[in-house]
């Protein structure tokens, strides 16, 4: 077949997939507009339909010599995110906290040191933010979000106070920056997996979760480190860790082959981000302790282990196991034997497996690395974690706690990932067994 014809067919496939996804997200946005809560079965159906084109296109462009039309792929990714901007937040109310933190940071210089409930009867709070304040969940706790993330919340306030749309727009731009960074680290067909991932579109564009801030800085650090620009990479790592503690999982692996002075730059940057707030009486550490000690939701191993060892015992045992595996991998990386970029998919996968809480948006930290190192289990998880929204609250089921889940949902969610991991391991063994044979000389 002529090369031009092959390219044309590739473009047709890409645009057909883009139209399918756009129709799914458009329908979801339309359903969300009246109440911001589309029927749960339609939400799950839209997410499932939108997942298919990315996987099909990834498979197809891996079996053809035609290049993937990158500009068209990114163009569709922008369209999907604009659907989220129009649709607004669904199945989440965390954005009230983001808007409140932005207001506090922009008007007082710090979002820390006081809980939202301290302002319930404060007449100095503008009426617009009284409405925001009334929607904040866990108002008895000070904010749990790091200083770097708070800077983005303040930016959205300066763009338009109390506007979730302004925040969504900023986070969409950050997410598109992640796509651009991934293009420096992975082939275009791999980048498509992330750029078109329904979970990413939902959690960033629709729901305005800010994890992408830390992810973007983490990927920027990796790109800089690959170019041996270690000081700049260390600064980005410090800012990433100041966005969310999750960045600490991968940061040491990024610097594993650097010098001690680069580690010092990383630590100094992180300390510098926190110092102004710590010196004035507050950070996110207090609420992080409460979160780590008391919360459990949608866990994988933590639930069954805690039934045997108790909550504290489960945390200790699982943390020790995860740290042991991470240390073994770090020593391998420090010797120059590990892959680079580091296997953030495996590191974050291990963290999530042992964590007491697995929210769907936590996968935003794993999926960029799963684009660099594609695996069946990771991209299966990108689909099945939507089942974490099957809760008593969203089902309107009085027999369940608001954040309780029916047994079938968690079994299907993690069972599918486990099956995918098994299939992936089996396929890996087959490839190794039938690899190139040495013919001698």
C-alpha positions as CSV (number, residue, x, y, z in Angstrom):
1,X,0.0,0.0,0.0
2,X,1.4,3.5,-0.8
3,X,2.8,5.4,2.1
4,X,0.4,8.3,1.6
5,X,-2.5,5.9,1.7
6,X,-1.2,4.4,4.9
7,X,-1.0,7.9,6.5
8,X,-4.5,8.8,5.4
9,X,-5.9,5.6,6.9
10,X,-4.1,6.4,10.2
11,X,-5.6,9.9,10.2
12,X,-9.1,8.4,9.6
13,X,-8.6,6.0,12.6
14,X,-7.4,8.8,14.8
15,X,-10.2,11.2,14.0
16,X,-12.8,8.4,14.3
17,X,-11.4,7.7,17.8
18,X,-11.4,11.4,18.7
19,X,-15.0,11.8,17.7
20,X,-16.0,8.8,19.8
21,X,-14.3,10.2,22.8
22,X,-15.6,13.7,22.3
23,X,-19.1,12.4,22.1
24,X,-18.7,10.5,25.3
25,X,-17.3,13.5,27.2
26,X,-19.8,15.9,25.6
27,X,-22.6,13.6,26.8
28,X,-21.1,13.5,30.2
29,X,-20.8,17.3,30.3
30,X,-24.4,17.7,29.1
31,X,-25.6,15.3,31.8
32,X,-23.6,17.1,34.5
33,X,-24.8,20.6,33.8
34,X,-28.2,20.5,35.6
35,X,-27.0,19.0,38.9
36,X,-23.3,18.2,38.4
37,X,-24.1,14.6,39.2
38,X,-24.9,12.5,36.1
39,X,-26.5,9.0,36.8
40,X,-23.7,6.7,37.9
41,X,-24.4,4.0,35.3
42,X,-24.2,6.6,32.5
43,X,-20.9,8.0,34.0
44,X,-19.3,4.6,34.0
45,X,-20.6,3.8,30.5
46,X,-19.2,7.1,29.2
47,X,-15.8,6.4,30.8
48,X,-15.7,2.9,29.4
49,X,-16.6,4.0,25.9
50,X,-14.0,6.8,26.0
51,X,-11.3,4.3,27.0
52,X,-11.6,2.1,24.0
53,X,-10.2,4.4,21.2
54,X,-6.9,5.1,23.0
55,X,-6.2,1.4,23.5
56,X,-7.2,0.6,19.9
57,X,-5.1,3.4,18.5
58,X,-2.1,2.4,20.6
59,X,-2.4,-1.1,19.3
60,X,-2.9,0.0,15.7
61,X,0.0,2.5,15.5
62,X,2.2,-0.1,17.0
63,X,1.5,-2.4,14.0
64,X,2.0,0.1,11.1
65,X,4.8,2.2,9.8
66,X,2.6,5.3,9.5
67,X,3.5,8.0,12.0
68,X,0.8,9.0,14.5
69,X,-0.5,12.5,13.6
70,X,0.8,14.2,16.8
71,X,-0.9,17.6,16.2
72,X,-4.3,16.0,15.6
73,X,-3.8,13.8,18.7
74,X,-3.0,16.8,20.9
75,X,-5.9,18.7,19.3
76,X,-8.4,16.1,20.3
77,X,-6.9,16.0,23.8
78,X,-7.6,19.7,24.1
79,X,-11.2,19.1,23.0
80,X,-11.7,16.4,25.6
81,X,-10.5,18.7,28.3
82,X,-12.7,21.6,27.1
83,X,-15.7,19.3,27.5
84,X,-14.6,18.9,31.2
85,X,-14.4,22.7,31.5
86,X,-17.9,23.0,30.3
87,X,-19.2,20.1,32.3
88,X,-17.8,21.1,35.6
89,X,-17.0,19.0,38.7
90,X,-18.8,15.6,39.1
91,X,-18.9,13.3,42.1
92,X,-16.5,15.5,44.0
93,X,-16.7,18.6,46.2
94,X,-13.0,19.0,47.0
95,X,-12.9,22.1,44.7
96,X,-14.6,24.1,47.5
97,X,-11.5,23.6,49.6
98,X,-9.2,24.7,46.7
99,X,-11.2,27.9,46.2
100,X,-11.2,28.6,49.9
101,X,-7.5,28.0,50.2
102,X,-6.9,30.3,47.2
103,X,-8.9,33.1,48.9
104,X,-7.1,32.7,52.2
105,X,-3.6,32.6,50.6
106,X,-4.3,35.6,48.3
107,X,-5.9,37.8,51.0
108,X,-3.9,36.9,54.1
109,X,-0.6,35.5,52.8
110,X,-1.2,31.9,54.2
111,X,-3.9,29.3,53.9
112,X,-2.5,27.5,57.0
113,X,-3.0,27.9,60.7
114,X,-6.8,27.8,60.8
115,X,-9.6,25.5,59.8
116,X,-12.6,26.5,57.6
117,X,-15.0,26.1,60.5
118,X,-13.2,29.0,62.3
119,X,-14.7,31.3,59.7
120,X,-18.3,30.1,59.7
121,X,-19.6,33.1,61.6
122,X,-17.0,35.6,60.4
123,X,-18.7,38.7,58.9
124,X,-15.5,39.7,57.1
125,X,-15.8,36.8,54.7
126,X,-17.5,37.9,51.4
127,X,-20.8,36.4,50.6
128,X,-19.4,34.6,47.6
129,X,-16.9,32.8,49.8
130,X,-19.5,32.1,52.5
131,X,-21.1,29.9,49.8
132,X,-17.7,28.3,49.1
133,X,-17.1,27.8,52.8
134,X,-20.4,26.0,53.2
135,X,-19.3,23.4,50.7
136,X,-15.9,22.6,52.2
137,X,-15.7,19.0,53.4
138,X,-14.0,18.1,56.7
139,X,-14.2,21.8,57.7
140,X,-12.7,21.0,61.2
141,X,-9.3,20.3,59.6
142,X,-6.8,22.8,58.3
143,X,-5.9,22.4,54.7
144,X,-4.0,19.3,53.6
145,X,-2.5,20.8,50.4
146,X,1.2,21.8,50.1
147,X,2.6,25.2,49.4
148,X,3.4,24.8,45.7
149,X,-0.2,23.7,45.1
150,X,-1.4,26.6,47.2
151,X,0.3,28.9,44.7
152,X,-1.9,27.6,41.9
153,X,-5.0,28.0,44.1
154,X,-4.0,31.6,44.7
155,X,-3.4,32.1,40.9
156,X,-6.9,30.9,40.2
157,X,-8.2,33.4,42.8
158,X,-6.4,36.2,41.1
159,X,-7.8,35.2,37.7
160,X,-11.4,35.0,39.0
161,X,-12.3,34.7,42.7
162,X,-14.5,31.7,43.7
163,X,-14.5,30.4,40.1
164,X,-14.0,26.7,39.7
165,X,-13.8,27.3,36.0
166,X,-10.7,29.5,36.4
167,X,-9.1,26.7,38.5
168,X,-10.0,24.1,35.9
169,X,-8.5,26.2,33.1
170,X,-5.2,26.5,35.0
171,X,-5.0,22.8,35.8
172,X,-5.9,21.9,32.2
173,X,-2.9,24.0,31.0
174,X,-0.7,22.2,33.5
175,X,-2.0,18.9,32.3
176,X,-1.2,19.8,28.7
177,X,2.3,20.6,29.9
178,X,2.5,17.0,31.2
179,X,1.6,15.8,27.7
180,X,4.4,18.0,26.3
181,X,6.9,16.7,28.8
182,X,5.9,13.1,28.1
183,X,6.6,13.8,24.4
184,X,10.2,14.2,25.5
185,X,10.3,10.9,27.2
186,X,8.1,8.5,25.2
187,X,6.9,7.7,21.7
188,X,3.8,9.5,20.4
189,X,1.6,6.4,20.6
190,X,2.6,6.0,24.3
191,X,1.8,9.7,25.0
192,X,-1.6,9.1,23.4
193,X,-2.4,6.7,26.2
194,X,-2.1,9.5,28.8
195,X,-3.4,12.4,26.7
196,X,-6.6,10.5,25.9
197,X,-7.0,8.6,29.2
198,X,-10.6,9.1,30.5
199,X,-9.4,9.0,34.2
200,X,-7.1,11.9,33.5
201,X,-9.8,13.9,31.7
202,X,-12.3,13.3,34.4
203,X,-10.0,14.0,37.4
204,X,-8.2,17.0,35.9
205,X,-10.6,18.7,33.5
206,X,-14.0,17.8,35.0
207,X,-13.1,17.6,38.7
208,X,-10.1,20.0,39.0
209,X,-7.9,17.7,41.1
210,X,-4.5,19.5,41.4
211,X,-2.2,16.5,41.5
212,X,-0.9,17.4,38.0
213,X,1.0,20.3,39.5
214,X,3.4,18.0,41.3
215,X,3.4,15.5,38.5
216,X,4.4,18.2,36.0
217,X,7.3,19.3,38.2
218,X,8.4,15.8,38.7
219,X,8.5,15.1,35.0
220,X,10.3,18.4,34.4
221,X,12.9,17.3,36.9
222,X,13.3,14.0,35.0
223,X,13.7,15.7,31.6
224,X,16.3,18.1,33.1
225,X,18.2,15.2,34.8
226,X,18.3,13.3,31.5
227,X,20.1,16.4,30.1
228,X,22.5,16.4,33.2
229,X,21.0,19.7,34.4
230,X,21.1,18.5,37.9
231,X,20.7,21.8,39.9
232,X,17.6,22.7,37.9
233,X,16.2,19.2,38.3
234,X,16.8,19.3,42.0
235,X,14.8,22.6,42.3
236,X,11.9,21.1,40.4
237,X,12.0,18.1,42.7
238,X,11.8,20.4,45.7
239,X,8.8,22.2,44.2
240,X,7.2,18.9,43.3
241,X,7.5,17.6,46.9
242,X,6.1,21.0,48.0
243,X,3.1,20.3,45.9
244,X,2.3,16.9,47.4
245,X,4.1,14.3,49.5
246,X,3.6,11.8,46.7
247,X,6.6,13.3,44.9
248,X,8.8,12.0,47.7
249,X,8.2,8.5,46.4
250,X,10.2,9.0,43.1
251,X,12.4,12.0,44.0
252,X,15.3,10.0,45.4
253,X,15.4,7.8,42.3
254,X,15.6,10.8,40.1
255,X,18.7,12.0,42.0
256,X,20.2,8.5,42.5
257,X,23.0,9.1,40.1
258,X,23.7,12.7,41.0
259,X,26.1,14.3,43.6
260,X,25.5,15.2,47.2
261,X,25.3,18.9,46.4
262,X,22.3,18.2,44.2
263,X,20.5,16.4,47.0
264,X,21.3,19.5,49.1
265,X,19.7,21.8,46.5
266,X,16.6,19.5,46.5
267,X,16.3,19.6,50.3
268,X,17.0,23.4,50.5
269,X,14.3,24.1,47.9
270,X,11.7,22.0,49.8
271,X,12.7,23.7,53.1
272,X,12.5,27.1,51.4
273,X,9.0,26.4,50.1
274,X,7.8,25.4,53.6
275,X,9.8,27.9,55.8
276,X,7.6,31.0,55.3
277,X,4.5,29.1,56.4
278,X,6.2,27.1,59.2
279,X,7.6,30.3,60.7
280,X,4.2,32.0,60.7
281,X,2.4,29.1,62.5
282,X,1.1,26.4,60.1
283,X,1.7,23.9,57.3
284,X,-0.2,21.0,55.9
285,X,1.7,18.5,58.1
286,X,-0.9,18.5,60.9
287,X,-3.8,17.4,58.6
288,X,-1.6,14.9,56.8
289,X,-1.0,13.2,60.1
290,X,-4.7,12.9,60.7
291,X,-5.2,11.6,57.2
292,X,-2.5,9.0,57.5
293,X,-3.7,7.8,61.0
294,X,-7.5,7.7,60.5
295,X,-8.7,7.5,56.9
296,X,-9.5,4.4,54.9
297,X,-11.2,4.2,51.5
298,X,-11.1,1.7,48.6
299,X,-7.9,0.0,49.9
300,X,-6.4,-3.1,48.3
301,X,-4.2,-4.9,50.8
302,X,-4.8,-2.7,53.8
303,X,-8.4,-3.9,54.4
304,X,-7.6,-7.6,54.7
305,X,-4.3,-7.1,56.5
306,X,-5.9,-4.8,59.1
307,X,-8.5,-7.4,59.8
308,X,-5.7,-9.6,61.0
309,X,-3.1,-7.3,62.3
310,X,-5.2,-4.3,63.3
311,X,-5.0,-0.8,61.7
312,X,-1.6,0.1,63.2
313,X,-0.1,-3.3,62.6
314,X,-1.3,-3.2,59.0
315,X,0.2,0.2,58.4
316,X,3.6,-0.9,59.9
317,X,3.7,-4.2,58.0
318,X,2.7,-2.8,54.7
319,X,4.9,0.2,55.0
320,X,7.9,-2.0,55.8
321,X,7.2,-4.2,52.8
322,X,6.9,-1.2,50.4
323,X,10.0,0.5,51.8
324,X,12.0,-2.7,51.5
325,X,11.1,-3.1,47.9
326,X,11.8,0.6,47.2
327,X,15.3,0.3,48.9
328,X,16.2,-2.7,46.8
329,X,15.2,-0.8,43.7
330,X,17.1,2.3,44.8
331,X,20.3,0.4,45.3
332,X,20.0,-1.0,41.8
333,X,19.4,2.5,40.4
334,X,22.4,4.0,42.4
335,X,24.6,1.3,40.8
336,X,23.5,2.5,37.4
337,X,21.6,-0.8,36.7
338,X,18.0,0.5,36.8
339,X,16.0,2.1,34.0
340,X,16.0,5.8,33.5
341,X,13.5,7.5,33.9
342,X,12.9,5.5,37.1
343,X,10.0,3.0,37.2
344,X,7.5,5.4,38.8
345,X,4.7,3.1,37.6
346,X,6.1,0.3,39.9
347,X,6.9,2.6,42.8
348,X,3.5,4.3,42.8
349,X,1.8,1.0,42.1
350,X,3.4,-0.5,45.2
351,X,2.4,2.6,47.2
352,X,-1.2,2.3,46.2
353,X,-1.4,-1.4,46.8
354,X,-0.4,-0.9,50.5
355,X,-2.2,2.4,51.0
356,X,-5.3,2.7,53.3
357,X,-6.7,5.1,50.8
358,X,-6.9,4.8,47.0
359,X,-8.7,7.7,45.4
360,X,-9.0,7.6,41.6
361,X,-7.0,10.8,41.2
362,X,-4.0,9.2,42.9
363,X,-3.4,7.3,39.6
364,X,-2.5,10.6,38.1
365,X,1.0,10.1,39.6
366,X,1.4,6.6,38.1
367,X,0.0,7.0,34.6
368,X,2.7,9.3,33.1
369,X,5.2,6.6,34.0
370,X,2.9,4.0,32.6
371,X,3.0,5.9,29.3
372,X,6.8,5.7,29.4
373,X,6.7,2.0,30.3
374,X,3.3,0.7,29.1
375,X,1.8,-2.3,31.0
376,X,-1.5,-4.0,30.8
377,X,-2.1,-3.8,34.6
378,X,-1.6,0.0,34.8
379,X,-3.9,0.9,32.0
380,X,-6.5,-1.6,33.2
381,X,-6.3,0.2,36.5
382,X,-6.9,3.5,34.7
383,X,-10.3,2.1,33.7
384,X,-11.4,0.1,36.7
385,X,-10.6,2.8,39.3
386,X,-13.7,4.6,38.1
387,X,-15.5,2.0,40.2
388,X,-14.2,3.8,43.3
389,X,-17.1,6.1,42.7
390,X,-19.6,3.3,43.3
391,X,-20.3,4.3,46.8
392,X,-23.4,4.5,49.0
393,X,-23.5,8.3,48.4
394,X,-23.5,8.0,44.6
395,X,-25.7,5.0,44.6
396,X,-28.1,6.7,47.0
397,X,-28.2,3.4,48.9
398,X,-29.1,3.9,52.5
399,X,-27.8,0.4,53.4
400,X,-24.3,1.6,52.8
401,X,-22.2,4.3,54.5
402,X,-21.8,7.4,52.4
403,X,-18.3,6.3,51.3
404,X,-18.9,2.6,51.7
405,X,-18.6,0.4,48.7
406,X,-20.5,-2.8,47.7
407,X,-18.3,-5.8,47.8
408,X,-18.7,-6.5,44.1
409,X,-17.3,-3.1,43.1
410,X,-14.0,-3.5,44.9
411,X,-13.7,-7.1,43.8
412,X,-14.1,-6.1,40.2
413,X,-11.9,-3.1,40.5
414,X,-8.9,-4.9,41.9
415,X,-9.6,-8.3,40.4
416,X,-9.3,-7.0,36.9
417,X,-6.0,-5.3,37.7
418,X,-4.7,-8.5,39.3
419,X,-5.8,-10.5,36.2
420,X,-4.1,-8.0,33.9
421,X,-0.9,-8.2,36.0
422,X,-1.0,-12.0,35.7
423,X,-1.5,-11.9,31.9
424,X,1.3,-9.3,31.6
425,X,3.7,-11.5,33.6
426,X,2.8,-14.6,31.5
427,X,3.3,-12.7,28.2
428,X,6.7,-11.4,29.5
429,X,7.8,-15.0,30.2
430,X,6.7,-16.1,26.8
431,X,8.6,-13.3,25.1
432,X,11.7,-14.1,27.1
433,X,11.4,-17.8,26.3
434,X,11.0,-17.1,22.5
435,X,13.5,-14.2,22.3
436,X,16.3,-14.0,19.8
437,X,18.5,-17.0,19.9
438,X,22.3,-16.8,19.9
439,X,23.6,-18.3,16.7
440,X,27.3,-18.2,17.6
441,X,30.2,-17.1,15.4
